[in-house]
């Protein structure tokens, strides 16, 4: 049995949160079509992983500078279609900060994409692109009220969830939850044996979708305080 290769776009932008994409990317990389995979039989799916961004280099959180494989403008011009999109969160995910070319890329990809994944405030970007209408979704719990405030009529936001799956749309809660969602996604595609190969290789213990203590930790008052700092930080960008 040969493995089917899914083309995955990791959607970056200035200020993207490092672990939001690097955690899922590393886990998906255990099943990369470009490297040996030591499972018997071969997994039903492998991944061809490409990082995209607005420019030829992009600065993530912590100041890490990344050289992506391509830009959104090039992929739009070429008409390249991806099977899976992963949209991480970060300081550039709020309305007015999200690059318009990223929104256009997501909207162009959405009609034919097989799976649409987001991590943390990456769901805010999906919402801005109109890709969460009528969907159940979750997002970062420390900014939950801010992110969901303007879209409660069109998105069924789930407050307590490590991740939410609705059809081909998967959304994870804050930062590290993206890794839990990625393991669940691999399990969905290829089954628990392949997922165990990845978690064992990474020595990672993934949480279940309902294991979300942060929904209680980030109370309305705690969110209010962080929102003030968040607004100040956005104003400084």
Secondary structure, DSSP 8 states (H G I E B T S, - for coil): ---EEEEEEEE--TTB-HHHHHHHHHHHHTTBTTS----SS--SEEEEEEEEESSSSEE-GGG-EE--SEEHHHHHHHT---SEEEE--BTT-STTTS-HHHHHHHHHHHTT-SEEEEETTHHHHHHHTT--TT-EE---STTHHHHHTT-TTT-EE-SS-SEEEETTEEEE-STTHHHHHHHHHHHHHH-HHHHHHHHHHHT-----TT--THHHHS-HHHHHHHHHHHHHHHHH-
